Amino acid sequence: MKLTVINAGYFKLDGGAMFGVVPKSIWNKLNPADENNMCTWALRCLLIETGDRRILVDTGMGDKQDAKFFSHYYIHGHDTLEGSLAKHGFTRDDITDVFHTHLHFDHCGGSIIKEDDQLIPAFKNATYWSNEQHWKWATEPNDREKASFLKENILPIEDSGRLQFVEVKEGASIFDEAITLKFAYGHTDAMMLPVINYKGRTIVYMADLLPSTAHLPLPYVMSYDMFPLKTLTEKKTFLQEAVERDYVLFFEHDARVECCTLQNTEKGIRVKETFKLEDL
């Protein structure tokens, strides 16, 4: 198995929304906001090469929306999904599987492209993975969350005939010989976190259960979460498990930190070490 970080760029979101009830006087020290109260976040995807599969976990925001849409999110930096794949010797056609942790636009937008005014899969040789429970949640969205579930990112996947569902189970589901899935329900319904056995370590792709190292304290829960008290419980359980089992946490949205391990401190569970994935 080989793991490769695929950077799809950087974007900005409102700091208050990202840190919920935590006052700006506190969170601003962790991820300083600009003059518009916007903080920078990463769009960090992961390529897993295992056997004859090349599995891409999440696909960033994509580039098919109009200028007005992107003006809200301040896309910046030189990294793109396609460019990062090319940097590591791959094209979109090399991807065999696209795995969606969930279907919010900043996690699946790069899965669909527009060609000749047609919305088509960006990865024409890939199977696209979600789960039936989350798919229903995303395609029949509630009024609060529907702005995050863009039909142009989602429905063309089903129309292509390349959509497959994994089974939702309590505990974990098996996705590949070395990849299991944890399910979380606080941020959105049935979000999936890949758990990867790699070089004798357990790596957990955190998606939006923990967007960044700044979100480790239990009360630091995003306003975007549908069920914040559920997130609180899920975080507490996961963090205890991560310390006991010495997990490596891989962050999708932390602009500075790719990976970390955890330790118990007087203030609760906090970062032990930070490092790049390639340093494992």
C-alpha positions as CSV (number, residue, x, y, z in Angstrom):
1,M,0.0,0.0,0.0
2,K,1.0,3.6,-0.7
3,L,-0.6,6.8,0.5
4,T,-0.2,10.1,-1.3
5,V,-1.5,13.5,-0.2
6,I,-3.5,15.2,-3.0
7,N,-3.9,18.9,-2.3
8,A,-6.9,20.4,-4.1
9,G,-6.3,24.0,-3.0
10,Y,-7.3,26.3,-0.1
11,F,-10.5,28.2,0.6
12,K,-12.0,30.4,3.3
13,L,-14.9,30.0,5.7
14,D,-16.3,32.3,8.4
15,G,-14.4,31.7,11.6
16,G,-17.4,32.0,13.8
17,A,-19.2,29.3,11.8
18,M,-16.2,27.0,12.0
19,F,-15.9,27.3,15.8
20,G,-19.5,27.6,16.9
21,V,-20.0,28.8,20.4
22,V,-16.2,29.4,21.0
23,P,-15.6,33.2,21.2
24,K,-13.4,34.9,18.6
25,S,-11.0,36.1,21.2
26,I,-10.1,32.4,21.7
27,W,-10.3,30.8,18.3
28,N,-8.7,33.7,16.5
29,K,-5.4,32.7,18.2
30,L,-5.7,29.3,16.6
31,N,-6.6,30.3,13.0
32,P,-6.4,34.0,12.6
33,A,-9.2,35.6,10.6
34,D,-8.8,38.2,7.9
35,E,-10.6,41.5,7.8
36,N,-13.8,39.8,6.7
37,N,-13.7,37.3,9.6
38,M,-12.7,34.5,7.2
39,C,-10.2,31.8,8.0
40,T,-8.1,29.7,5.6
41,W,-8.8,25.9,5.3
42,A,-7.3,23.2,3.2
43,L,-8.9,20.9,0.7
44,R,-6.7,17.9,1.4
45,C,-7.6,14.6,-0.3
46,L,-5.9,11.3,-0.1
47,L,-4.8,8.8,-2.7
48,I,-4.6,5.2,-1.6
49,E,-2.8,2.7,-3.8
50,T,-3.7,-0.9,-2.7
51,G,-3.5,-3.9,-4.9
52,D,-4.8,-2.9,-8.3
53,R,-6.9,-0.1,-6.9
54,R,-6.2,3.6,-6.8
55,I,-8.7,5.0,-4.3
56,L,-9.2,8.8,-4.1
57,V,-10.7,9.9,-0.8
58,D,-12.8,13.1,-1.4
59,T,-12.3,15.5,-4.3
60,G,-12.3,19.0,-3.0
61,M,-14.6,21.8,-4.4
62,G,-14.0,21.4,-8.1
63,D,-14.2,24.4,-10.5
64,K,-17.5,24.2,-12.4
65,Q,-19.5,26.7,-10.3
66,D,-19.7,30.3,-11.4
67,A,-17.7,33.3,-10.2
68,K,-20.4,34.4,-7.8
69,F,-20.3,31.0,-6.0
70,F,-16.5,31.0,-5.7
71,S,-16.5,34.6,-4.5
72,H,-18.0,33.4,-1.2
73,Y,-15.2,30.9,-0.6
74,Y,-12.0,32.8,-1.7
75,I,-10.3,29.9,-3.5
76,H,-6.6,30.5,-3.4
77,G,-3.2,28.9,-3.8
78,H,-1.7,27.1,-6.7
79,D,-2.8,23.5,-5.9
80,T,-5.6,21.9,-7.8
81,L,-6.9,18.3,-7.8
82,E,-5.8,17.6,-11.3
83,G,-2.5,19.3,-10.9
84,S,-1.7,17.5,-7.6
85,L,-2.5,14.2,-9.2
86,A,-0.2,15.0,-12.2
87,K,2.6,16.1,-9.8
88,H,2.6,12.5,-8.5
89,G,2.4,10.9,-11.9
90,F,-1.4,10.3,-12.2
91,T,-4.3,11.4,-14.4
92,R,-7.9,11.3,-13.5
93,D,-8.3,8.3,-15.7
94,D,-5.9,6.3,-13.4
95,I,-8.4,6.5,-10.5
96,T,-10.4,3.3,-10.0
97,D,-12.4,4.4,-7.0
98,V,-13.7,7.8,-5.7
99,F,-14.7,7.5,-2.0
100,H,-16.9,10.3,-0.6
101,T,-16.7,10.8,3.1
102,H,-19.9,12.8,2.6
103,L,-21.5,14.9,-0.1
104,H,-21.0,18.5,1.0
105,F,-19.7,20.5,-1.9
106,D,-16.2,21.0,-0.5
107,H,-15.8,17.2,-0.3
108,C,-17.3,16.0,-3.6
109,G,-17.3,19.0,-6.0
110,G,-14.3,17.7,-8.0
111,S,-16.1,14.5,-8.7
112,I,-18.2,16.0,-11.5
113,I,-16.9,18.2,-14.3
114,K,-18.7,20.2,-17.0
115,E,-17.9,19.4,-20.7
116,D,-19.8,20.9,-23.6
117,D,-22.5,22.0,-21.1
118,Q,-22.8,18.4,-19.9
119,L,-22.2,17.3,-16.3
120,I,-20.1,14.1,-16.4
121,P,-17.9,12.1,-14.0
122,A,-14.4,13.6,-13.7
123,F,-13.0,10.1,-13.2
124,K,-14.4,8.1,-16.1
125,N,-12.9,4.8,-15.0
126,A,-13.8,5.0,-11.4
127,T,-16.6,3.6,-9.2
128,Y,-18.0,6.3,-7.0
129,W,-18.8,5.3,-3.4
130,S,-21.2,6.6,-0.8
131,N,-23.8,4.9,1.4
132,E,-27.5,4.6,0.9
133,Q,-28.4,6.4,4.2
134,H,-26.2,9.4,3.4
135,W,-27.2,9.5,-0.2
136,K,-30.9,9.8,0.7
137,W,-30.0,12.5,3.2
138,A,-28.1,14.4,0.6
139,T,-30.6,14.1,-2.2
140,E,-33.6,14.9,0.0
141,P,-31.9,17.7,2.0
142,N,-33.3,19.6,4.9
143,D,-33.7,23.4,4.5
144,R,-30.7,24.1,6.8
145,E,-28.2,21.9,5.0
146,K,-29.4,22.0,1.4
147,A,-27.0,24.8,0.5
148,S,-24.1,22.3,1.1
149,F,-25.7,19.5,-1.1
150,L,-25.5,20.8,-4.7
151,K,-27.4,18.6,-7.1
152,E,-24.9,19.2,-9.8
153,N,-22.3,17.5,-7.7
154,I,-24.4,14.6,-6.7
155,L,-27.1,13.5,-9.2
156,P,-24.7,13.1,-12.2
157,I,-22.9,10.4,-10.2
158,E,-26.1,8.3,-10.1
159,D,-26.9,9.1,-13.7
160,S,-23.5,7.8,-14.8
161,G,-24.3,4.3,-13.5
162,R,-21.1,4.3,-11.5
163,L,-22.5,4.8,-8.0
164,Q,-22.1,2.1,-5.4
165,F,-23.1,2.0,-1.8
166,V,-21.1,0.6,1.2
167,E,-23.0,-1.0,4.0
168,V,-23.7,1.1,7.1
169,K,-22.9,-0.8,10.2
170,E,-22.5,-0.1,13.9
171,G,-18.8,-0.1,14.7
172,A,-17.1,-0.4,11.3
173,S,-17.6,-1.6,7.7
174,I,-14.9,-3.2,5.6
175,F,-14.1,-1.3,2.4
176,D,-10.8,-3.0,1.5
177,E,-8.5,-5.5,3.1
178,A,-6.6,-2.7,4.9
179,I,-9.4,-0.1,5.0
180,T,-12.3,-0.1,7.4
181,L,-14.9,2.7,7.9
182,K,-16.1,4.5,10.9
183,F,-19.5,6.2,10.8
184,A,-20.3,9.6,12.4
185,Y,-23.7,11.3,12.6
186,G,-23.2,14.7,14.2
187,H,-21.9,16.7,11.3
188,T,-24.2,15.1,8.7
189,D,-26.0,11.8,8.5
190,A,-23.8,8.7,8.1
191,M,-20.5,10.5,7.3
192,M,-17.7,7.9,6.7
193,L,-14.2,8.1,8.0
194,P,-11.7,5.7,6.4
195,V,-9.4,3.9,8.9
196,I,-6.3,2.7,7.1
197,N,-3.6,0.2,8.3
198,Y,-0.4,1.6,6.9
199,K,3.2,0.8,7.8
200,G,2.2,-0.7,11.1
201,R,0.1,2.4,12.1
202,T,-3.6,3.2,12.1
203,I,-4.4,6.3,10.1
204,V,-7.9,7.9,10.4
205,Y,-9.0,10.3,7.7
206,M,-10.9,12.8,9.8
207,A,-13.2,14.5,7.3
208,D,-15.4,16.9,9.3
209,L,-15.5,15.1,12.6
210,L,-12.3,17.0,13.3
211,P,-11.7,19.6,10.6
212,S,-8.4,20.7,12.2
213,T,-6.1,20.4,15.2
214,A,-7.8,23.5,16.5
215,H,-11.0,21.5,16.9
216,L,-9.6,19.0,19.4
217,P,-11.2,20.6,22.6
218,L,-14.6,19.1,23.0
219,P,-16.7,22.3,22.9
220,Y,-15.1,23.3,19.6
221,V,-17.9,22.2,17.3
222,M,-18.8,23.8,14.0
223,S,-22.0,25.7,13.5
224,Y,-22.3,23.7,10.3
225,D,-22.9,20.5,12.3
226,M,-26.5,19.3,12.1
227,F,-26.4,17.6,15.5
228,P,-23.8,19.3,17.6
229,L,-24.4,17.3,20.8
230,K,-24.0,14.2,18.8
231,T,-20.7,15.5,17.5
232,L,-19.6,16.2,21.0
233,T,-20.3,12.6,22.0
234,E,-18.6,11.2,18.9
235,K,-15.5,13.4,19.4
236,K,-15.2,12.4,23.1
237,T,-15.4,8.7,22.2
238,F,-13.1,8.9,19.3
239,L,-10.4,11.0,21.0
240,Q,-10.2,8.6,23.9
241,E,-9.9,5.7,21.5
242,A,-7.3,7.5,19.4
243,V,-5.1,8.1,22.5
244,E,-5.4,4.5,23.7
245,R,-4.6,3.0,20.3
246,D,-2.1,5.7,19.2
247,Y,-3.9,6.6,16.0
248,V,-2.5,9.0,13.4
249,L,-5.1,11.6,12.5
250,F,-5.1,12.9,8.9
251,F,-6.7,16.3,8.5
252,E,-8.7,17.3,5.5
253,H,-9.1,21.0,6.3
254,D,-6.2,22.0,8.6
255,A,-4.2,24.5,6.5
256,R,-1.0,23.8,8.4
257,V,-1.1,20.3,9.8
258,E,-1.4,17.1,7.8
259,C,-1.2,14.6,10.6
260,C,-0.9,14.4,14.3
261,T,-0.9,12.0,17.2
262,L,-2.6,12.7,20.6
263,Q,-1.9,12.7,24.3
264,N,-3.7,13.2,27.5
265,T,-3.0,16.6,29.2
266,E,-4.3,18.5,32.2
267,K,-6.5,20.4,29.7
268,G,-7.8,17.2,28.0
269,I,-6.7,15.4,24.9
270,R,-4.4,17.5,22.8
271,V,-1.8,17.2,20.1
272,K,1.3,15.1,20.9
273,E,3.2,15.4,17.6
274,T,2.5,16.9,14.2
275,F,4.1,15.7,10.9
276,K,3.6,15.2,7.2
277,L,2.2,11.9,6.0
278,E,5.3,11.2,4.0
279,D,7.4,11.3,7.2
280,L,5.7,8.1,8.6
